[in-house]
């Protein structure tokens, strides 16, 4: 935001400096013109001087209009890009609110318990884990998980939405398969994976 304000201020200062330079140049040209007209020996020379002056003024005005149009186009592009990013961010947020609700609904489904047991068993085979942390709501599966995986479930400090965390004997988290972490990772990838 500060960078945009600084950029805008810089553009305004450049525009002011350009305008001042043009005014000074116009005054110099006016003085030069008056001097040349006074010095002109004939009406024809005075007309020629006026034509040259008008051409220069016309070119300066055209250049000023071109710069102004380019500035307006650039500002419109920035506004459009900002609107696009804001809309995209809102859509991503909405998508992940829906995904969170879907996962929370899945944790209440009959197949969720077997999903937990299967995933914990698969992950346990790849490394040596001593404990499994569950969301406090998932502690209702404590006995079946302990029987199936030989790991003692414990309630984590946070609502994971669902899923689990496997911890080694040093009490270090080795595998985080919580739905909350998976959603956060997916949202971060989704948010930053853009051509914008």
Phi, psi and omega per residue, in radians:
X1 nan -0.782 -3.134
X2 -1.135 -0.691 3.127
X3 -1.096 -0.681 3.122
X4 -1.151 -0.709 3.132
X5 -1.153 -0.715 3.123
X6 -1.110 -0.722 3.120
X7 -1.115 -0.732 3.134
X8 -1.118 -0.755 3.123
X9 -1.103 -0.724 3.131
X10 -1.093 -0.716 3.110
X11 -1.090 -0.722 -3.135
X12 -1.141 -0.721 3.118
X13 -1.119 -0.712 3.107
X14 -1.110 -0.728 3.131
X15 -1.105 -0.766 3.132
X16 -1.077 -0.793 -3.133
X17 -1.102 -0.736 3.122
X18 -1.096 -0.767 3.139
X19 -1.084 -0.759 3.136
X20 -1.101 -0.776 3.125
X21 -1.058 -0.700 3.133
X22 -1.151 -0.705 3.129
X23 -1.138 -0.753 3.116
X24 -1.099 -0.756 3.139
X25 -1.114 -0.696 3.130
X26 -1.115 -0.718 3.115
X27 -1.113 -0.756 3.121
X28 -1.070 -0.748 3.140
X29 -1.133 -0.661 3.125
X30 -1.084 -0.802 3.140
X31 -1.108 -0.765 3.121
X32 -1.073 -0.728 3.140
X33 -1.074 -0.825 -3.128
X34 -1.080 -0.674 3.108
X35 -1.127 -0.779 -3.118
X36 -1.159 -0.695 3.134
X37 -1.105 -0.747 3.140
X38 -1.087 -0.670 -3.097
X39 -1.410 -0.240 -3.071
X40 -1.133 2.399 -3.082
X41 -1.529 -0.365 -3.094
X42 -2.433 2.863 3.112
X43 -1.104 -0.615 3.140
X44 -1.098 -0.750 3.105
X45 -1.126 -0.696 3.126
X46 -1.119 -0.726 3.107
X47 -1.120 -0.706 3.122
X48 -1.104 -0.730 3.097
X49 -1.095 -0.737 3.116
X50 -1.111 -0.711 3.127
X51 -1.095 -0.791 3.127
X52 -1.069 -0.749 3.137
X53 -1.087 -0.783 -3.135
X54 -1.109 -0.656 3.083
X55 -1.091 -0.775 3.137
X56 -1.103 -0.771 3.129
X57 -1.121 -0.693 3.131
X58 -1.126 -0.776 3.110
X59 -1.089 -0.725 3.118
X60 -1.104 -0.724 3.134
X61 -1.161 -0.727 3.107
X62 -1.070 -0.744 3.130
X63 -1.125 -0.715 3.107
X64 -1.089 -0.770 3.111
X65 -1.113 -0.686 3.118
X66 -1.102 -0.788 3.117
X67 -1.096 -0.740 -3.138
X68 -1.099 -0.775 3.133
X69 -1.115 -0.750 3.110
X70 -1.085 -0.693 3.116
X71 -1.126 -0.751 3.128
X72 -1.130 -0.698 3.105
X73 -1.102 -0.785 3.133
X74 -1.082 -0.756 3.125
X75 -1.125 -0.669 3.111
X76 -1.141 -0.688 3.097
X77 -1.102 -0.742 3.126
X78 -1.104 -0.760 3.119
X79 -1.084 -0.763 -3.132
X80 -1.120 -0.725 3.141
X81 -1.155 -0.719 3.113
X82 -1.093 -0.768 3.120
X83 -1.101 -0.727 3.107
X84 -1.065 -0.836 -3.124
X85 -1.110 -0.741 3.117
X86 -1.082 -0.760 3.128
X87 -1.130 -0.766 -3.140
X88 -1.106 -0.744 3.120
X89 -1.080 -0.752 3.119
X90 -1.107 -0.695 3.117
X91 -1.155 -0.712 3.097
X92 -1.095 -0.800 3.119
X93 -1.016 -0.780 -3.138
X94 -1.109 -0.750 3.123
X95 -1.021 -0.772 -3.092
X96 -1.363 -0.403 2.980
X97 -1.154 -0.754 3.093
X98 -1.114 -0.741 3.139
X99 -1.111 -0.703 3.110
X100 -1.084 -0.762 3.121
X101 -1.114 -0.715 3.122
X102 -1.086 -0.787 -3.132
X103 -1.164 -0.686 3.092
X104 -1.086 -0.665 3.094
X105 -1.160 -0.689 3.114
X106 -1.070 -0.638 -3.128
X107 -1.152 -0.236 3.102
X108 -1.709 -0.092 -3.101
X109 -1.366 2.758 -3.107
X110 -1.109 -0.629 -3.083
X111 -1.364 -0.114 -3.104
X112 -1.109 -0.711 -3.132
X113 -1.056 -0.820 3.140
X114 -1.157 -0.610 3.067
X115 -1.024 -0.842 -3.137
X116 -1.043 -0.865 -3.098
X117 -1.070 -0.773 -3.134
X118 -1.106 -0.829 -3.122
X119 -1.148 -0.709 3.122
X120 -1.137 -0.746 3.136
X121 -1.100 -0.773 3.118
X122 -1.061 -0.801 -3.086
X123 -1.218 -0.649 -3.126
X124 -1.092 -0.566 -3.121
X125 -1.160 -0.412 -3.077
X126 -1.528 -0.249 -3.112
X127 -2.774 2.988 -3.103
X128 -1.662 1.859 3.129
X129 -2.026 2.576 -3.136
X130 -1.951 -0.447 -3.104
X131 -2.402 2.735 3.033
X132 -2.210 2.240 3.087
X133 -1.722 2.320 3.120
X134 -2.098 2.800 2.984
X135 -1.100 2.508 -3.141
X136 -0.890 -0.615 3.126
X137 -1.189 -0.459 -3.104
X138 -1.510 -0.034 3.112
X139 -1.135 -0.176 3.081
X140 -1.151 -0.285 3.122
X141 -1.750 0.199 -3.041
X142 -0.886 -0.920 -3.040
X143 -1.160 -0.782 -3.118
X144 -1.163 -0.622 3.096
X145 -1.190 -0.752 3.141
X146 -1.077 -0.758 -3.136
X147 -1.154 -0.781 -3.052
X148 -1.333 -0.568 -3.004
X149 -1.987 -0.190 -3.075
X150 1.092 0.377 3.033
X151 -1.904 2.544 3.134
X152 -1.627 1.972 3.116
X153 -1.216 2.504 3.041
X154 -2.327 2.630 3.114
X155 -1.332 2.269 3.054
X156 -1.348 2.985 -3.124
X157 -1.419 -0.129 -2.985
X158 -2.301 2.715 3.016
X159 -1.458 1.948 -3.087
X160 -1.432 0.013 -2.965
X161 1.280 -0.669 3.126
X162 2.942 3.084 -3.124
X163 1.584 -2.804 -3.026
X164 -2.766 2.918 3.036
X165 -2.235 2.284 3.065
X166 -1.769 2.388 -3.049
X167 -2.155 2.454 3.119
X168 -1.533 -3.082 -3.063
X169 -1.187 -0.325 3.087
X170 -1.515 0.151 -3.120
X171 1.103 0.540 3.107
X172 -1.777 2.343 3.105
X173 -1.195 2.176 -3.131
X174 -1.887 -0.536 -3.109
X175 -2.534 2.095 3.127
X176 -1.933 1.819 3.132
X177 -2.006 0.642 3.108
X178 -1.398 2.595 3.110
X179 -1.138 -0.591 -3.132
X180 -1.067 -0.834 3.137
X181 -1.141 -0.730 3.134
X182 -1.068 -0.728 3.113
X183 -1.139 -0.773 3.140
X184 -1.069 -0.765 3.119
X185 -1.104 -0.770 3.139
X186 -1.119 -0.720 -3.135
X187 -1.138 -0.724 3.115
X188 -1.104 -0.764 3.106
X189 -1.108 -0.762 -3.107
X190 -1.133 -0.728 -3.091
X191 -1.193 -0.615 -3.054
X192 -1.716 -0.148 3.107
X193 -1.530 1.514 -3.052
X194 -2.588 2.695 3.082
X195 -1.590 0.009 -3.065
X196 -1.255 nan nan
